[in-house]
Amino acid sequence: MNTLFLQLGWRTLLRDLRAGELRLLIVAVTLAVAALTAVGFFADRLKGGLQRDARQLLGGDAVLRSDGMTPEVFITKARSLGLQAISTVTFPTMGRALEADGGASKLVAFKAVPDGYPLRGTMTVGDSVEGGGAATREIPAPGTAWADASLLDALGLKVGQTLLMGDASFKLTRVIIQEPDRGAGFINFSPRVMVNSADLAATNLIQPASRTNYRFAVAGSDAAVKAYVQWASQEIKKTELRGVRLESLESGSPEMRQTLDRAEKFLNLVALLAALLSAVAVAIVARGFAAKHLDDCAMLRVLGQPQRTIALAYTFEFVLAGMGASALGVAIGYAVHYGFVLLLAGLVETALPAATFWPVLFGMGMGLTLLLAFGLPPVLQLAQVPPLRVIRRDVGNLRPASLAVLLVGVLGFAALLVAASSDLQLGLIAVGGFAGAVAVFAVASFAAVKLLRVSVNEATAPRWLVLATRQLSARPAYAVVQVSALAVGLLALMLLVLLRTDLISSWRGATPPDAPNRFVINVQPEQGDAFQQALRDGGVTKFDWYPMIRGRLVAVNGKAVAPDDYVDDRAKRLVDREFNLSHAAQQPSHNQVVAGRWTPDEAGAISVEDGLAGTLGLKLGDSLRFDIGGQLSEAKITSLRKVDWGSMRVNFFVMYPVATMTDVPVSYISAFRAPERKAAVNGERPRSFDNELVKAFPNITNVDMSSTIAQVQRVLDQVIRAVEYLFGFTLAAGLVVLFAAITATREERAKEFAIMRAVGARASLLRQVQRAELAGVGLLAGFLASIVALAVGWALAKFVFNFSWTGSWTVPLLGSLAGAALALAAGWWGLRSVLNTPVVETLRKAQ
């Protein structure tokens, strides 16, 4: 008996594979595993690549950043651990051309580097603005400087000419194309100038009050770096050093991090939809599989096989089928993930590392859980079929699956899906939304069937409509299952459509192609009118214009605050530096008030960005005191705003809802999209709009964000293509559900149609009945799916992707029509043999 169930299970597996009984089951499991593992393989490799490239982006394995020279104790410790180490210094200063070359000046991001820079990664430099670049491990020679192309363009200089900075002059010898550890601080958006550390003293630029940034980078073995990081972290806390911290990727671009986070959520959502649909398909197909094997199991019982042997045999068959389908899905997912690698090329600068074994284990576990949780419960009932069914076909039918077995399986599967989502909110909304949708579909479809029966007048209605109504109302349980399954499949398809249109459009709208690409700061109040007129004269019609005030938070609710009052590192940094404050009577159109109320010209009021409020533990009604240029300003929080930092608009942590603020030092900031550069005339290229602006207002700082926006848009386009690429799996899973739901009642339909044909019903009438039934079921399923899809789409937009989104009123109408069309198509394909099978053959099988 120990091996009998293995032999029996193997034989039934081979027989069912040849007969096609397991075909849909294997397809459903394969699709789910392939979708999840394709995303899993790519995410695993991308994570490894980003972790590896993090060292290049930092210019070392770890970096200690400080406002003053690096404390000697940190340098000594690095040497004792055998680590390589270099120190660089950056600060803002003015770069200018010789008077003979035009005498133009511009704010630059000065950087002095020593031999050995960078410890990780490479510089890419070129010999001219127009030419290409090449990787190098060199640094500028003493007396020379390397600079960004934008600086040469702004100052009208060429390679070989002279750049003045401080008391020193430098010969421009190379153009910087890529700098591995540039970072994303605001000053780093200014053009970079890089010189040799040996030339730093000659510039006399570093004075006691200078705002400098020292970066001490180390590199070495993983163990030594880990030991250094742990020691440095403890040393910073122990000695309470201010202005010293370990640098990480968290100081990188918030726009890019936000885009990549959304990308991962989109891909995970599409994979989750495929898995959820596959679960529905497996449940439907497994029940049909069990129904077809009732007679076989009854015969096995007659031949003396015990229930245990039959149960173990079918469990063994399903485990083998699940392992085979899961392995096939993992193989397909591994192949498909290379599509993501191609579509998303460039997210990391070099080749991705090999994937770990985790996606394989996860895919196999997901496939087996899917099959055992949703497929095995009805099949296990085959072991309980009584031998009497051999002569009495009306006994031993399938019963509803054990609630305990089903609950355990569903909870296990849901937990895996939530884990796979990598985002708790996303997983809960997707899984919980589908679970709630199934309940809504079941209740609504049952009520609709009852309403249909009483609303059709059999005396006056067409004969085909009467028969179709009887077909549905005669077996309400089947109708509920069929409508619910169809609605679930259509729900996923509707969400895909909404994802592709409304949600992705909202995503694009967050950083549109026409977003501002210039930020101008340090515009003085007396220059305001002339500056705005200069923008209009240059063709700029839309621009942000806000006052900017520097202030330090000194008290909350009358209590003085200091960095040591907070545990969170970000909170410490925020309290330790000055804020950029602003004021405006009207609420910024690109900011949304999420709590409280913005009241124009409300005295003693202040509006705070909700993220900052969360970090600092602030709430409505709290009183904040700022030190603004030696003057204390106290106001109460009356509103919290939601700010999209990836919108490339002017945004502030804190704003006063008033039109004017007197007796405070203020400058202005503007954001706009610069007009395109005009074509050359007579071979002479005209001066750019940026140069004209800087020439008219030499004190301003003009920050070009074009490259940042281009990078975000490029990644956005890549991710959207990747999402569409993965849609194929979910569309296929949705079609499997539709086909399985329609064909689940094929045997019952065949018997009923055979009886009607035996008593004289024409085939044309039965076709009308079948079409009417399918169209009605599809219409109802499409309508229900559309309503729920709008609700789930809204929840995803609001709580997961942070979009403002509203669905169109046409979705329910179009969804109903699409449901009817898909149901008719699936019915024609899956049920076309029902009306063509001879009556005698059908009735003989029913005996």
N, C-alpha and C positions, 0 to 999 in steps of 0.2 A: 504493500500500500504506500510505502514511503516513496517509491519511484513511479507508481502508476499515474499519479496526477501530473508528473512531469511529462510522461509519454502522451497522456491524453491532451494536456495543454499544448504540447508541441504539434500534435496532429491537427487539433482544431485551429491552431494559428495558421498552419500551412493551408488548410482547407478554406478558411475565411479570407486569407489573402488572395487565393486563386479566384474565389467567388466575388471578390470586391466588397465583402461585408465590412472590412475595416478601412476602406479607402478614405472616406470622409473623416474618420476619426484620426487617422495618421496625418492627413493634410492639415486638420485644425491644430493638432499639437505641434507639427512642424512649423507652421506659420507663426504661432505664438513664440516658440523658442527662437526661431530665426530672427524675429523682430527684436526681442529682448537682448539676445546675445550680440546682434549686430551693433546695437547701441552700447552694450556692455564692453565689447572688445575695443571699440573706438574710444569710449570714455576712459577705459583702463590705460590705453596707450597714450591718450592725450594727457591724462593726469601725470603719467610718468614723464612725458616730454616736458610738461610745464615745470615739474619739480626739478628736472635736470637743467632746463633753461633758466630756472630762477637764479642759478648761480651766475649765469652769463649776464642776466638782466641786472644783477647786483654788482657785477664786476669782481666777485669773490664768493667764497663759501659762506661768509658771514661779514657783516659790515657794522661797525660802530659809528654812529653819527653824533656829532657834538657841535655846539655853537661856538666853542673855543677850541684851542689846540687839544688834541687827544691826551687825556691824563696818562702820565708815564707808566702807571701801574698796569694799564691795559696793554701797552706796548711790551713791557717786560714779560707779562704772562704769555703773550703770543710767542715770543722768542723761546721761552722755557718749554713750550709744547712743541717746538720745532716747526711752527707754521710760517709760511711765507707771509709777508705783510708789506703794505704800502699805504701812504697817506696822500690824499688829494684834498684840495681846498677849492671851493667855489664861492662866488659872491657876485652881486650885480655891480656893474660899473659902466661908464660911458666909453664907447669906442668911437674914434673920429678919424677922418681922412685928413691928409695934409691940405693946406690951403690951396696948393697948386693943383690938387686933385678934386677940388670942389669944397673941401672943408665941412662936409656933412658929418653929422654925429647921430649915434643911436645907442640906446641901452642894450648891453650885451650881458650874457652869462659867462663870466670869466672863470676859467678852470686851469689850475696848475697841476701837472702830473709828473711823477718821477719815473726813472727807469724801472721797467718791470710792469708798467701799467699796460693793459688791465690784467689782473690775475686770472680772470676767466673771461672767455669770449675774445673777440677781435674787433679792432677798428676797421671801418671801411672808408677809404679816402680816395679822392680823385685829383687830377692835375689841373682841372678847369671846371667851370660851372657847367658847361655843356657836356663834357665827356662823362664816361662811365667811371666806376670805382673799382678798387681792388682791396682785398683784406691785407692788413699789415699788423705787425707786432712792434713797429717803431713808435716813437713819440717825437714831437717837434724838437728840432735842434735848438740849442741856446741862441737867442736873438731872432727866432722865427716863430710864427704862429699859424695854426690851422683854424679855419673858420667855416661856419655854415654858408651855403650858397646865398641864403636870404640876406645875410649881412653884406656880402659883396654887392648884391643887387641894390640894397638899400643905400649904400654909401657910394655906389658908382665905381667900385674898385675892381681890379682884376688880380689874378695870381701874379706875384712878383712885385706888387706895389706895397706901400707902407701903411700900417695901421698904428695909430697912437693910442696908448692906454696909460693913464697916470703920467709918470715922468719918463716912461720908456717908449721906444718905438720898435715895431716888429715888422719883419718882412713876411708877407703872406705867401706861404709855399704850398699849401695843400687845401683842398675843399673837403670838409667833413660830410660824409654821406650817412654813416651809421655809427652811433656811439653806444656801446652795450649797456652802460650803467647810467644813462642820462637821467632817468627818473621822470616824474611828472609834476614836480613842484611848479608853482606859477612862474617863478623866475626862469625855470628851465624851458619855458615856451619862448623866451627871448633867444635871439641867435647866439649860438655857442662860439666862444673863442678859446682855443686851447694852447697853452704855452708850457714850456719846460719849467719845472719847479725852481731851477737855478735862477730864473729870471724874475721870480716873484718879488724879491727884496728891492730890485731896481725900480719897480713901479711905484713904490711908496703908497700903494693903495690900501694896505691894511693898517688902520689906525685904531686907537682904543675903542671908539664907538662904532667901528665897522660891523656890518651884519655879515658874518662869514659862516660857512658851513664846512666843517671838516669831516671827512669820511675815512675811517681807518678800516681797510679791507684785509681779510686774512684768507688763506687757502691752504689746504693740506688734506691729510687723511680724514675720513668720516669720523673716526673715533676722536681724533685730536680736535676737530672742529666742534663736535658735540660737547666735549669737555670744556672747551673755551666758551661756548655759548652759555652753558649752564653756569660756569663761574662768573662770566660777565653779567648775566642777569641778576645773580645773587649780589654781586658787588655793587651794581647800580642801586638796588633796593637797600642794601645795607648802609651804604654811604650817603644815600639820599641825594645823589648827584642830579642837579637840574640841568636840562638841556642836553642830556646824554641818553641815547637809547639805541637798541639794536634795530637795524633796518631790515624790513622784509618786503615782500611783494604787496603787502597791504598799502604801502605808500605809492603804489602804481596808479595807473589811470582808472578812475572810477567809471568812466564811460565804457572802457573796454571790459572791465570786470562785469558791469551790469549787462552788457551785450552777451558775453559768454555765459553768464548765469541763466539768462533767458533762453539762450540757445539750448543749453542742457535740459532745461525744463520742457521746451517744445519737443525735443527728441524723445524724452522720457514719456511725455504725455501720449505721443503717437504710438510708442511701443506698448504702453499700458492699454490703450484702446484695442490693439491687436490681441493682447492676452485676454482681456475681458470678453471680447467677441468669441475667441477660441474656446473659452470656458463654456459659453452658452452653446456653441456648436457641439462640443464634446458631450454635454449633458443631453442634448436632443438626439444625437446620433447613437449614443450608448443605449438610450431607452429603446430606440428602434432596433438596435442590434439584439438587445435582450428579448424583445418581443418576437423576433424571427427565430430565436433559438429555444423557445419554450417547448416545442414538440420534440426537438432533439434531446433536451434534458429529460423530458418525460420518458423517452425510450431508454435513456441511460439508467433511469431509476428502475424501469421494468427489468432491465438486464442485471440489476443488483448492485449498481454503483451507489455507494453512500453519499450523503449530502456533503460531507467533508471533502471527499475526493473531487466532486464536481466543483465545489467552491474554490478549492486550491488550484484546480486545473484552469479555471477561467481567470483567477488572479494571476497565475503564472503567464497565461496568454497575454493579459493586459500589461503586465510588467515588461514582458519582452517587446510588445508592440510600442509601449511607451519609451523604452530605452532606445529602440530603433528609430522611432520618430524624433526623439530628443537629440540623438546623435546626428541624425540628418539635419535637424534644425540648427545645431551648433555648427556643423560644417557649412551650411548655407549662410548662417550669420557671419562666420569668419570670412567667407568670400565676399559677402555684401559690405562688410565694414571697410573694405578697401575702397569702395565707392565714396564713403565718408572721408577717407584719407585724401582722395583726389579732390572732392568737392570743397573740403575745408583746409586745403593746403595753405600754409602760411600762418596758421594760428601759432605754430612754433617754428622757429627759424631753420631747424635742421630735421633730419629724418627722425621719425618717432621710434622709441625703443620697442622691443618685442612685448607682446601682451603677456600678462601673467596667466596662471591656470584658473584664476577665480571665475572668469566668465564661463568657462567650460563647466565647472562644478555648479554654478548658479543655473545655467541653462538646462543641464540634466536634471537638477532638482526641481526646477520649475515645470519641466515637461512631465515628470513622474507625478508631481503633486497635482498638476492639472488633470491628468488622466485618472489617478486614483481618487481624487476628491469628487470629480463630477462624472466620471465614466463608470467607475467600479460599483457604486451602490446599487443601481438597477440590475447590473449583471450578476451580483451576488445573490439576487433573488432567484436566479435560475436553479440554484441548488435546492430550493424549497418547493420546486414544482412536483405535485403528486403524480405517481404512476398512472392514476385514473385518467389523466388528461389524454392518454393515448386513445381512449374510446369516447371520452367526453371533452370536447373542445371548449366547453363553457366554464371549466374549472381551472384553477391554477394561473389565472391571469396576474399580471404585474400589479403590485400595490405601490402606493406612494413610498418613496425611500424613507428609511429610518431617519427621523429628525436629528437624532444624536450624531449618526454617521455623517449626514449631510452638513450639519453645523460645524463639526470638527474640520471637515474638508474645506468648507467655505472660509472659515476663520484662518486656517493655515494658508490657503491660497491668497486671501486678502492681505495677510501679514507679509507674504513674500512680495506682493505687488507694491505695498507701501514702502518696503525696504528698497525695491528696485527703482522706485520713483526718485530716490535721493532727496526728496523734499516732502516733509510731513503733510503740509497743507495740500500740495498737489496730489499726493497719494490718497489722502482722506477724501478730497473732493471727487476724484475720479472713481475710487472704489465705492465710497458712500453714495455718490450721485447715481451710480449704476444700480446699487442695491435698492435705493429709494425708488429709482425709476421702474424697476421690475415690479415692486409693490403697487405703484401707481398704475402701471400698465395692466396688471392683473385685475385690480378693482374696476378700472374704467372699462376694460374690455368685457368683463362679466356684466356690468350694468348696461353696456351697449347692446349685448346679445339679448338680454331680457327686454330692453326697449324696442329692439328690432322686431321681436316676435309679436308684440302687441300693436305695433304701428303699421304693420302690413295687413291690409284687408284682403283676405284670400278670395273673397267673392269677386272683387273688381281688379285686383292686381294681375299682371301678366303671369302666365303659368311658370315661366322660368324663374321669376322673382320669388314666387311662392315656394317652389322647390328649393331654391338656394337658401331662403330663410329657414325652411324646415331643416335643411342640412346643418346649418350653423346652430340653431337652437336645440336640435336633437342631442347634440353632444357639447354642451357648454364648456366642459373641462378642456376638451380638445381645442375649442375655439379660443379659450383664454390662453392656453399654452402657445397656440399658433400666433395670435395677435401679439402676445408679450414678446415672443422670440423675434418676430419680424420687427417689432418696435425697437428692441434692443439693437438689432443689427442696423436699422435705419438711424437710430440715435447716434451711433458711432460715425456713420457716414455723414450725417448732418453736422456733427462736430468738426469733422474733417473739412467740410465746405466752409463752415464758419471760421475755422482756423486759417484756411487758405485766404479768405477774403477779409472779413472784418477784423479779426485779431491781428493778422499779419499787417494789415493796413494801419492799424493802431500802433503797432510796433514800429513800422516805418515812419509814422507820423511823429513818434517820440524824438527822432533825430532826422528830420526831413532833408532831402538833398539841397534845399534852399536855406538851410539853417545858417545863422550867423557864423562867419569864419574869421572875424576880426574882433578882438577885445582891445579897447583903448582906455587906458587909465591915466590918472594925473591931469585930467583936463581941469583947469582952474575956473572958478565961478565966473570971472570976468570974460572968459573965453567961450562960455557956453553958447551964446547966440551965434557968434561967428563960426564956431565949430559945427553946429547943427546946419548952418547955411552952407558950409563947405561940403557937408555930406549930401545935401540936396542938389547942390550944383554939380556934384560928381555923379549924380544919377541914383543915389541911395534914397529910396522912398520910405523904407521901414527900418527902424533902428530902436534899440533899447536905450534909455537915457535915465540914469539914476544917480543921485548923490551918494557918495561913499564916505563914511566916517569911521575912523579908527577908534575902538574903545575896548577896554579890558573889563571883564566881569569881575567885580570885587565883592559882591554880597548877594545872597539869595534869602529873601524874607528877613532882611535886616541882619543876617549872620554872615560874617566875612567868610569867603571861600578861598581855598588854596588847593594846589594839585594833590597834596597828601590826603585831602578829604575824600578822594575817590579811589576806587580799586581798579577800575577799567583804565587801560593805558590811553585810549583815545580821549576819555574824559579828562585825564591828567593833562594831555597835550592841549586840549581846548581851553582849559582854565589857565594854562601857563602862557598863553599867547593872546595877542590882541584879536578882536573880532572885526570883520568888515560889517559895519552897521549901515542902514539906509533908512529913508523915510519917503512916503508917498501917501497922498490922501486916498487914492483909489487902489484897491487891491490889484496886484499884478495879474494880468489876464492869464498868464501861464502858471500861476500858483493856485492851488485849490485849498480852500479852508476846510479842514477835516474836523475841527472842534472849535467851539466858541463862535465868535462873530467879529468880522472886520467892520468897524464903524468909522467912516471917514472923519478926519479931524477930531478924533476923540483924544482929549488931553489925558496924560498919565497912563496911556495904554501902549502895549507892545505886542507884536506878533512874532512867534517863534516857529522855526521849522520843526516838524514833528519828530524827525530823526534825532536832532540835537536835544529836544526835550526828553526823549527816551534815554539818550546817553547820559545826560546830566540829572535825570530824575526830576524834571520839571513838569508842572501841570498848570492847568488854567487857574488863575487867581494868585499864583505865586508872584512875588515882587522881586524884580531884578534891579541891581544897581551897577551901572557902568561908569568907569573912569574914562572920560573923553577929554583928552588933552588937559588933564588936571581938573576938569569940572566933573562933578558927580551928577549923574542923571538916573533917577529912579522911576520905574514904571511897572505896571501890573500886566501880566500875561492875559490878554483877552481873546486870543485866537491862536490856533496851531495850523500851520500850512504844510501841505504836501508839495515837495519840490523835486522835480525830475532833473537831477544834475547832469544827465546825458542829453538834455535838450539843447545845449549850447546857447542858452539864453542867460542874461544877467540874473543871478539868484543870490539871495542873502540868507544867512542863518536867522538874523534878527532884523525886524523893520518896525519903525514907528508909523502909525497910520495918520500922519499929519503932513500937510503940504510944505511947511517950512519949519526949520529949527534954527534958532538964532544963537549967536555967540558960541558956535562950535566950529572947529576947523573942518572944512569940507572940500573935497574935490569931486569930480564926476567921472563916471564910467559909462562907456557906450559899447554896444555890441551890434554889429551889422554885417551884411554880406557885401564884400568889396566888389565893385564893378570889374568886369573882365578887362584885361589889359588890351589896349588898342593895338592894331597891327602896325608894323613898321611902315614908315613913309619915306620914300627916296633912300631906302637902306638904313635909315636912322630910327632906332627904336625909341618911341616916346617914353618919357618918365612915367613910372607907374603911379597909380592913385595913392598908394602908400607913401611913396616918396614926396608927392605933392603935399600930402597931409602933414608929414613930419617936417617938411620945409616951412609950411605955414605956421605950425605949432611945434617948435623944436623941443618943448619940455615934455610932451606926451610920450607915453610908452605904448607902442602899437604891437600887439601880440597876434601873430598869424596862426590860426587854428586849422588851416586847410588840410594839413597832413593828418591831423588827429581825426577830423571829420571823414576824410577819405578812408582812413583805416577802419573806422567804425562802420561806415557804409559798406566797405568791401566785406568785412566779416558778416554783416547783416545779410548781404546778398548770398554769401556762401551758405549761411545757416538755413536760409529759406529754401535754397535748392536741396540741402540735405533733408529738411523736413519733407519736402515733396517727394524726394527719393524714397523715404521710408513709408510714405503714404501707400505705396503699392501693397505692402504687407497687410495693412489695415483694411484696405479696399477688398483684398482677396479674402480676408477673414470675414468681412461683412457679407460678401457674396456666399461664402460657405454657410453662414448662419441662415441667410435667406433660403438657400436651397434646402438645407436640412429641415427648416421649419415647414416649408411647403410640402416636402416629401414625407414628413413624419406620419401623416395619416393616409399614405398611399394605399395600404392594404385595406383599410376601412372604406375608403372611397371606391376601390375596385369592387368590393362586395356589394355596396349600396347601388352603384351604377349597373352592376350585372343584374341585380334583382329588378331594377327599373326597366332595363332593356328586355328582360325576360317577360315582363308584363306588357310590353308594347311601346315603351318610350323610344323615340327616335334619337339617333346619335347627335343630330343637330340641336335638339332640345337639351341634351345632357351637356353639350359643349357650352351652350348659353348659361346653363346652371353653374358649370365649373368656372366660367369667366366671371359671372356675377359674384360668386362667392369669393374668388381670389381678389377681384377688384375691391369689394367691400372690405375684406380683411386688410388689404394694402392701404386703402384710404384711411381707415381707422388707425392702423399702425403708424402711418406716415404723419398723421395729425398729432397723435400723442407724442411721437418721437420729436417732432419739431418743437412742441411746447417745452418739453424737458430739455432739449438741446439748447434752447434760448436761455433757460435758467442755469444750466451747467456752464454754458459759455460765459454768461455774466459773472458767475462765481469765480471762474478761472481768471477772467480779465481783471476783476477787482482784487482778489485775494492772492493770486499767484503771480500774474504778469504785471500788475499795477498799471492797467490801461483804463482809460475812460472809453467805454464801449456800450452801444445799444444796438440790439438786433432789429432787423427790418420786419415790418408787419407782414411782408409777403412770404416770410419763411414758412409759416403753417400751411399756406395755400400751396406753395411749391412743394413742400414736403409731402403733403397728402397726394398730390399728383405723381410725384416720384415714387412714393410707396406703392400706389396702384400699378404703375408701369413696371416696377421691379418685381412685384408679386406675380403679375401676369406673365412676365418673361420667365421667372423661375418656375412657375406652374406649368408653362408650356414645355419647358425642358424636362422637368422632373416628373410630370404627370401625363406626358403625351401617350405613354403606353397603356394608361388605364382604360381609355375608350377604345383602344385597338385590340385589346385582349379578347379572345372569344369568350362568350358568356359561359359556355359549358366548362371551359378550363377554369375560369374564376370560381364558379359554384362548386366544382369538384374539389378545389383546394380548400374551400371554406367548410367542407364537410368534417 
